[in-house]
Amino acid sequence: EVLEDRLMVISTPGHDMDCVCWYDIPTKTAITGDSLQGNGTPTQGVGFYQSLDAYESSMKKLYAYDIENLILGHEYDGLGDFILGKDNVKHALDTCLEYAEKYGKLIASYIAEGMTDNAEIAKRLINEVGCGMPEKLFLPLYTVTEHRKKLGI
């Protein structure tokens, strides 16, 4: 859907299932809200997604658009909150996918070591790659659960 020949809505589920980006056609700017997670925020601890498969698909979908600038919902670890330039946009999308891949590898290694408790896995993940230990593990537990689901564990 395009509004006023200017704003195109792009469905980008993953963080949650109704996330969207608004793409401003003339300026080639995507307003992403929470669609891109990077390494999360200090209140999250790590990137947060309710559906890992949808998140990864959404990041890959955004490569197809001619995006030169990103405006994120707020600052994310590893990304910032404004990203200017086509190369930097590609790097930001790559970064989001790289963090998701890194989380998956680390979680798989923790489980291989015998760790089974999701809260302990989340704490270890945050301590190793996160951007701050949140008061509650509610959001990182979603991320751990999604990775375990993808790993079939």
N, C-alpha and C positions, 0 to 999 in steps of 0.2 A: 504494500500500500504506500502511495506517495501523496503527501499533503502539499497543496499549493505549488506543485512542480519543484519542490525544494527538499522536503524531509521524507526520507524513506524509512519505514520501520523494518528492522531485521530481527527476527526471533532468534534469541541466543540463550536458550535454557541451559541449565547446568548448576549455576550458583543456586538458583531456584528455578522452578519449572515455568515461570512466566516472565523471565528476564527478557528484555529487548534492548537493542541499541537503536538510536536514531542517527541516521546518516544524512548529513547536510550535503546535498549534491554539489552546489556551487563551490563550497570551500573544501570538499572532500574530507570533512571532519566527522568522526563517529563519536557520539556521546554515549558512553558505554554503561554508565551507572555502575552496578556491581558485577557486570558480566565477566570482566577480567579480574582475576584474583591475585595474580603474582604469587607472593609468599604470604599473603594475608595482611592482617593488621595486628598490632599488639593486643587488641581486645579479642582477636580470634586465635592468635598463636601461629596459625598456618593458613594457607588458602582454604576456603570453605566452599564446598559444593554438595548439593543434595543428590546430584547424578553425575558421576564421573564420566560416563559415556557421553552424555549430553554436553557436558562442559568441554570435553575434548573435541567433539563434533562442532560445537559453536566456535571454538578458537580456529579450527581449520576452515570453517565457513567464512570467517572474516578475511582470510587471505584472498578470497576471490574478489573482494571489493577494492576499488582504487582509493584506499584510505591514506591520507597524508598526515592526519592529525587525530589524536585521541583525547577526549576529555573524560576522565574517570570520575566515578561518584565521590571519591575521596582518595587520599594517598594510600597506596599499597606498597608494602615492602618489596623491593626489587623492581618496582615500576614507577613510583611517584604518582602524580595525579594529572599531569598534562604531558603528552608525548607529541613532539613536533617533528615532522619529516618522515617520509615514506620508509626509509631504512630503519628509523627508530621504532616506527609502528610494527614493522616486521619483527624486529628484535623483541618488542614487548610481547607479541603473540608467541614467538619462540620461547620466551622466558616463561610464560604461563604454562605451556606444554612441558617444558623442561622441569619445572617444579612438580607438576603432576607425576611425571615419570620418576623423578627422584624420590618423591614420597612413596610411590609404589615399590621401588627397589628397596628402600629402607624398611618399609613395613614387612615386606617379604623376608628380609634378613632377620628382623626381630622375631618373626614367627618361626623361622628356621632354627633360631637359637632357643626356642621353647617358650617364648613369651606369648601368652594367650589373652590376657586381659586388655580390652580395648582402651581403658583409661590409662593403663601403664604404657601401652603402645603410643597413645597420643602424647603423653608427657615426654617420652623419650624422643619422639619425632620433633616435638617443639624444642626440646633442649638441644637437639642436634642441628636443626635447620630453621627453626621458627624465629619469629621476630618479637617474642615476648610471651611469657606465660600468662594466659588469661585467668581471671578469677574462677571461671567455670569452664569445664571442658565440653560443654554442650556442642559447640560448633565443630571443634576438631574431631569429636566422636563421629560426626557425619562423614567427615573426610576419611577417617580410618575405616569406617564401615563400608564406604564405597570402594575403597581399594581392596579390602578383604573380599568383597563381592566379586570384583573383577579378577582377583587372583583365585577365586573359587575356594577360599579358605574361611 
